Amino acid sequence: MGFAPSTISQRLPAIRKLATEAADNGLLAPAIAAGITRVKGPRREGVRIGKWLTLEEADYLLSLPDASRLKGVRHSAILSIMGGLRAAPWRSR
């Protein structure tokens, strides 16, 4: 039974903690617990799913707030943070 990488990444910390607690209580050899805590999570490969904005769509979205008003500047800042944009949209290009 194969699990998705995200499922493994969620469950692995609980397994590591369980191994540590078992070793602390003498139920598991410390060397085995140390080995379990060193297990790395799965590599994330592939393409991120979802609908991503093109550069033109992002530029259009950022041009919508009215930068001459305080609320427009605020909205531009919020959109920049939400979109993970590096350049501030209210700065001249």
N, C-alpha and C positions, 0 to 999 in steps of 0.2 A: 504494500500500500504506500504510494508516494504522496508526499505532502508538498504543497506549494512552498517556495522559499520564504514567503512572508509568514506562513504558519510556523515553519521551523524557527524563524527568527523570533517569533513571539514565545514559543515554548522553551527554547533553549535556556534562557535565563532562569526559568523555574527549575529545570533539571539541574543546572549548575548549583543553584541555591540548595536544592535537595541533597545533592552530593556533599556539599560543604557541611550542611547540618548533620548528615549521617556520619561523616568523619568526626565531627566535633563530639558526637554522642557515642562514638566507639562502634557504630554499626557498619562502618565501611573503612577499609584501610586508607590512611591519608594519601598514600601514593596513587591509589586508584581515583580518589576524589580530586586530587590535583590534576590527574590526566583528564578527567571529565570537565573540569573548569577550563582547561586549555583548548577544548574543542571549538573550532571556529565555525561561524555561521556559514550558510550557503552563499556562493557568489551570485550576485545579481547580474544577469546578462539579458540581452534582448532589447526590445523596443518598449518604451513607456507607452501605455495605452491611454486613450483619451483624445479629446479634440484640442489641439494646440493652435494658438493664434499665429497667423503669418506675421511677418514684419509690418506689412501694410495694414493689416487689421489692428495690430497693437498701436501703430502710429495714429490710426483713425480714432481708436478708443481714447487715446491720451489727448487728442485734439478737441474732444467734446467739452470738457469743463472750461468755463470762462475764466481765464487766468487773470483778468482784470478785477475780479471780485475775490474777496477772502475765501468764500466757500469754494470757489473754483480752484484756488491754489490748494486748499485742503483736499478737495476731491482728487486733484492730480497727484498729490502725495500719497493718498490712500491707494489709488490705482497703481502707482509705481511700486508700492510695497507689496500689494497683492499679486502683481504680475512678476515680481522679482526683477524689476528693471534696474539697471545700474545707473543710467543717466537720468538726472532729474528732468522731468518734462517741462518744467517752468523755466529751465535754463535755455538760453537761445542756442540753436543748433548750428 
